[in-house]
Amino acid sequence: MWSDGLLGEAHAARDDVAATLRHLGVPGHLVLTGASSVVGALTKGDVDLHLRVDAGGFTAAVALLEETYPAASLDAWADTLAVFEVPRPRPTGLAVTPVGSAHDRRFRATWRALRREPRLLAEYNALKRTAFGTAEYEELKSAFFTAIVERSGDS
Protein backbone atom coordinates (compact mmCIF):
# COMPACT_ATOMS: atom_id res chain seq x y z
CA MET A 1 0.00 0.00 0.00
CA TRP A 2 1.17 3.53 -0.70
CA SER A 3 1.61 5.88 2.24
CA ASP A 4 -0.28 8.66 0.47
CA GLY A 5 -3.62 6.99 1.21
CA LEU A 6 -2.67 6.65 4.87
CA LEU A 7 -1.37 10.13 5.71
CA GLY A 8 -4.63 11.54 7.09
CA GLU A 9 -5.19 8.53 9.31
CA ALA A 10 -1.55 8.58 10.42
CA HIS A 11 -1.76 12.26 11.41
CA ALA A 12 -5.00 11.57 13.31
CA ALA A 13 -3.30 8.71 15.18
CA ARG A 14 -0.41 11.00 16.09
CA ASP A 15 -2.79 13.70 17.33
CA ASP A 16 -4.88 11.23 19.36
CA VAL A 17 -1.81 9.68 20.99
CA ALA A 18 -0.34 13.13 21.69
CA ALA A 19 -3.56 14.05 23.54
CA THR A 20 -3.37 10.82 25.56
CA LEU A 21 0.28 11.48 26.43
CA ARG A 22 -0.57 15.01 27.61
CA HIS A 23 -3.42 13.63 29.73
CA LEU A 24 -1.09 11.04 31.29
CA GLY A 25 1.64 13.61 31.91
CA VAL A 26 4.12 11.80 29.68
CA PRO A 27 6.74 14.34 28.58
CA GLY A 28 8.38 14.51 25.20
CA HIS A 29 7.81 15.34 21.58
CA LEU A 30 5.71 12.94 19.49
CA VAL A 31 6.34 12.66 15.76
CA LEU A 32 5.02 10.54 12.94
CA THR A 33 7.76 8.27 11.61
CA GLY A 34 8.06 5.18 9.46
CA ALA A 35 6.81 4.74 5.92
CA SER A 36 3.46 6.34 6.76
CA SER A 37 5.36 9.62 7.32
CA VAL A 38 6.87 9.70 3.81
CA VAL A 39 4.79 10.65 0.78
CA GLY A 40 5.33 8.06 -1.94
CA ALA A 41 6.60 5.28 0.32
CA LEU A 42 5.41 1.71 0.27
CA THR A 43 4.04 0.64 3.64
CA LYS A 44 2.57 -2.51 5.09
CA GLY A 45 -0.29 -0.28 6.25
CA ASP A 46 0.71 0.44 9.83
CA VAL A 47 1.38 3.72 11.61
CA ASP A 48 4.64 4.35 13.44
CA LEU A 49 5.02 7.03 16.08
CA HIS A 50 8.22 8.18 17.79
CA LEU A 51 8.22 9.79 21.22
CA ARG A 52 11.44 11.68 21.89
CA VAL A 53 12.00 12.30 25.62
CA ASP A 54 14.80 13.99 27.55
CA ALA A 55 17.38 11.42 28.57
CA GLY A 56 16.71 12.00 32.26
CA GLY A 57 12.99 11.35 31.81
CA PHE A 58 13.21 8.23 29.65
CA THR A 59 12.73 5.67 32.44
CA ALA A 60 9.80 7.56 33.97
CA ALA A 61 8.13 8.01 30.57
CA VAL A 62 8.46 4.30 29.81
CA ALA A 63 7.00 3.42 33.23
CA LEU A 64 3.96 5.64 32.58
CA LEU A 65 3.47 4.15 29.14
CA GLU A 66 3.69 0.59 30.49
CA GLU A 67 0.58 1.37 32.55
CA THR A 68 -1.33 2.42 29.44
CA TYR A 69 -0.12 0.54 26.37
CA PRO A 70 0.94 -3.09 25.84
CA ALA A 71 4.66 -3.59 25.31
CA ALA A 72 5.56 -4.66 21.77
CA SER A 73 8.63 -5.90 19.91
CA LEU A 74 10.30 -6.94 23.15
CA ASP A 75 13.30 -8.26 21.22
CA ALA A 76 13.98 -4.69 20.06
CA TRP A 77 13.91 -3.12 23.54
CA ALA A 78 17.22 -1.64 24.70
CA ASP A 79 18.53 0.89 27.21
CA THR A 80 17.46 3.63 24.79
CA LEU A 81 14.43 2.10 23.08
CA ALA A 82 11.01 0.95 24.27
CA VAL A 83 8.19 -0.02 21.91
CA PHE A 84 4.46 -0.13 22.59
CA GLU A 85 1.33 -1.13 20.72
CA VAL A 86 -1.33 1.55 20.54
CA PRO A 87 -4.79 -0.02 20.28
CA ARG A 88 -6.35 1.49 17.17
CA PRO A 89 -8.23 0.11 14.17
CA ARG A 90 -5.01 0.33 12.10
CA PRO A 91 -1.91 -1.26 13.67
CA THR A 92 -0.02 1.53 15.43
CA GLY A 93 3.32 1.36 17.17
CA LEU A 94 4.92 3.83 19.55
CA ALA A 95 8.72 3.85 19.86
CA VAL A 96 10.21 5.82 22.75
CA THR A 97 13.81 7.04 22.74
CA PRO A 98 15.91 9.52 24.71
CA VAL A 99 16.74 12.60 22.65
CA GLY A 100 20.20 12.27 21.13
CA SER A 101 20.51 8.51 21.66
CA ALA A 102 21.63 6.24 18.84
CA HIS A 103 18.06 5.00 18.38
CA ASP A 104 16.74 8.57 18.26
CA ARG A 105 19.34 9.59 15.67
CA ARG A 106 18.64 6.48 13.57
CA PHE A 107 14.87 7.14 13.44
CA ARG A 108 15.37 10.77 12.58
CA ALA A 109 18.18 10.40 10.05
CA THR A 110 16.63 7.57 8.04
CA TRP A 111 13.12 8.92 7.63
CA ARG A 112 14.37 12.49 7.08
CA ALA A 113 16.66 11.22 4.29
CA LEU A 114 13.82 9.24 2.68
CA ARG A 115 11.59 12.34 2.73
CA ARG A 116 14.31 14.52 1.18
CA GLU A 117 16.04 12.23 -1.32
CA PRO A 118 13.90 10.68 -4.07
CA ARG A 119 16.72 8.27 -5.03
CA LEU A 120 16.82 6.81 -1.52
CA LEU A 121 13.03 6.55 -1.42
CA ALA A 122 13.11 4.66 -4.74
CA GLU A 123 15.72 2.28 -3.27
CA TYR A 124 13.59 1.80 -0.15
CA ASN A 125 10.49 1.06 -2.23
CA ALA A 126 12.46 -1.41 -4.37
CA LEU A 127 13.70 -3.15 -1.22
CA LYS A 128 10.15 -3.33 0.08
CA ARG A 129 8.85 -4.72 -3.24
CA THR A 130 11.49 -7.41 -3.56
CA ALA A 131 12.18 -8.47 0.03
CA PHE A 132 9.11 -7.74 2.17
CA GLY A 133 7.76 -10.96 3.59
CA THR A 134 11.05 -12.82 3.23
CA ALA A 135 13.28 -14.02 6.06
CA GLU A 136 15.95 -11.53 4.98
CA TYR A 137 13.76 -8.42 4.90
CA GLU A 138 14.47 -7.05 8.38
CA GLU A 139 18.22 -7.62 7.98
CA LEU A 140 18.26 -5.93 4.55
CA LYS A 141 16.17 -3.01 5.79
CA SER A 142 18.44 -2.59 8.83
CA ALA A 143 21.55 -2.57 6.61
CA PHE A 144 19.92 -0.01 4.31
CA PHE A 145 19.08 2.24 7.27
CA THR A 146 22.57 1.82 8.75
CA ALA A 147 24.09 3.00 5.46
CA ILE A 148 21.84 6.07 5.51
CA VAL A 149 22.81 6.92 9.10
CA GLU A 150 26.52 6.43 8.43
CA ARG A 151 26.33 8.59 5.30
CA SER A 152 24.50 11.32 7.21
CA GLY A 153 27.18 11.43 9.90
CA ASP A 154 24.40 11.03 12.46
CA SER A 155 25.66 7.74 13.92
C-alpha positions as CSV (number, residue, x, y, z in Angstrom):
1,M,0.0,0.0,0.0
2,W,1.2,3.5,-0.7
3,S,1.6,5.9,2.2
4,D,-0.3,8.7,0.5
5,G,-3.6,7.0,1.2
6,L,-2.7,6.7,4.9
7,L,-1.4,10.1,5.7
8,G,-4.6,11.5,7.1
9,E,-5.2,8.5,9.3
10,A,-1.5,8.6,10.4
11,H,-1.8,12.3,11.4
12,A,-5.0,11.6,13.3
13,A,-3.3,8.7,15.2
14,R,-0.4,11.0,16.1
15,D,-2.8,13.7,17.3
16,D,-4.9,11.2,19.4
17,V,-1.8,9.7,21.0
18,A,-0.3,13.1,21.7
19,A,-3.6,14.0,23.5
20,T,-3.4,10.8,25.6
21,L,0.3,11.5,26.4
22,R,-0.6,15.0,27.6
23,H,-3.4,13.6,29.7
24,L,-1.1,11.0,31.3
25,G,1.6,13.6,31.9
26,V,4.1,11.8,29.7
27,P,6.7,14.3,28.6
28,G,8.4,14.5,25.2
29,H,7.8,15.3,21.6
30,L,5.7,12.9,19.5
31,V,6.3,12.7,15.8
32,L,5.0,10.5,12.9
33,T,7.8,8.3,11.6
34,G,8.1,5.2,9.5
35,A,6.8,4.7,5.9
36,S,3.5,6.3,6.8
37,S,5.4,9.6,7.3
38,V,6.9,9.7,3.8
39,V,4.8,10.6,0.8
40,G,5.3,8.1,-1.9
41,A,6.6,5.3,0.3
42,L,5.4,1.7,0.3
43,T,4.0,0.6,3.6
44,K,2.6,-2.5,5.1
45,G,-0.3,-0.3,6.2
46,D,0.7,0.4,9.8
47,V,1.4,3.7,11.6
48,D,4.6,4.3,13.4
49,L,5.0,7.0,16.1
50,H,8.2,8.2,17.8
51,L,8.2,9.8,21.2
52,R,11.4,11.7,21.9
53,V,12.0,12.3,25.6
54,D,14.8,14.0,27.6
55,A,17.4,11.4,28.6
56,G,16.7,12.0,32.3
57,G,13.0,11.4,31.8
58,F,13.2,8.2,29.7
59,T,12.7,5.7,32.4
60,A,9.8,7.6,34.0
61,A,8.1,8.0,30.6
62,V,8.5,4.3,29.8
63,A,7.0,3.4,33.2
64,L,4.0,5.6,32.6
65,L,3.5,4.1,29.1
66,E,3.7,0.6,30.5
67,E,0.6,1.4,32.6
68,T,-1.3,2.4,29.4
69,Y,-0.1,0.5,26.4
70,P,0.9,-3.1,25.8
71,A,4.7,-3.6,25.3
72,A,5.6,-4.7,21.8
73,S,8.6,-5.9,19.9
74,L,10.3,-6.9,23.2
75,D,13.3,-8.3,21.2
76,A,14.0,-4.7,20.1
77,W,13.9,-3.1,23.5
78,A,17.2,-1.6,24.7
79,D,18.5,0.9,27.2
80,T,17.5,3.6,24.8
81,L,14.4,2.1,23.1
82,A,11.0,1.0,24.3
83,V,8.2,0.0,21.9
84,F,4.5,-0.1,22.6
85,E,1.3,-1.1,20.7
86,V,-1.3,1.6,20.5
87,P,-4.8,0.0,20.3
88,R,-6.4,1.5,17.2
89,P,-8.2,0.1,14.2
90,R,-5.0,0.3,12.1
91,P,-1.9,-1.3,13.7
92,T,0.0,1.5,15.4
93,G,3.3,1.4,17.2
94,L,4.9,3.8,19.6
95,A,8.7,3.8,19.9
96,V,10.2,5.8,22.8
97,T,13.8,7.0,22.7
98,P,15.9,9.5,24.7
99,V,16.7,12.6,22.6
100,G,20.2,12.3,21.1
101,S,20.5,8.5,21.7
102,A,21.6,6.2,18.8
103,H,18.1,5.0,18.4
104,D,16.7,8.6,18.3
105,R,19.3,9.6,15.7
106,R,18.6,6.5,13.6
107,F,14.9,7.1,13.4
108,R,15.4,10.8,12.6
109,A,18.2,10.4,10.1
110,T,16.6,7.6,8.0
111,W,13.1,8.9,7.6
112,R,14.4,12.5,7.1
113,A,16.7,11.2,4.3
114,L,13.8,9.2,2.7
115,R,11.6,12.3,2.7
116,R,14.3,14.5,1.2
117,E,16.0,12.2,-1.3
118,P,13.9,10.7,-4.1
119,R,16.7,8.3,-5.0
120,L,16.8,6.8,-1.5
121,L,13.0,6.5,-1.4
122,A,13.1,4.7,-4.7
123,E,15.7,2.3,-3.3
124,Y,13.6,1.8,-0.1
125,N,10.5,1.1,-2.2
126,A,12.5,-1.4,-4.4
127,L,13.7,-3.2,-1.2
128,K,10.1,-3.3,0.1
129,R,8.9,-4.7,-3.2
130,T,11.5,-7.4,-3.6
131,A,12.2,-8.5,0.0
132,F,9.1,-7.7,2.2
133,G,7.8,-11.0,3.6
134,T,11.0,-12.8,3.2
135,A,13.3,-14.0,6.1
136,E,16.0,-11.5,5.0
137,Y,13.8,-8.4,4.9
138,E,14.5,-7.0,8.4
139,E,18.2,-7.6,8.0
140,L,18.3,-5.9,4.5
141,K,16.2,-3.0,5.8
142,S,18.4,-2.6,8.8
143,A,21.6,-2.6,6.6
144,F,19.9,0.0,4.3
145,F,19.1,2.2,7.3
146,T,22.6,1.8,8.8
147,A,24.1,3.0,5.5
148,I,21.8,6.1,5.5
149,V,22.8,6.9,9.1
150,E,26.5,6.4,8.4
151,R,26.3,8.6,5.3
152,S,24.5,11.3,7.2
153,G,27.2,11.4,9.9
154,D,24.4,11.0,12.5
155,S,25.7,7.7,13.9
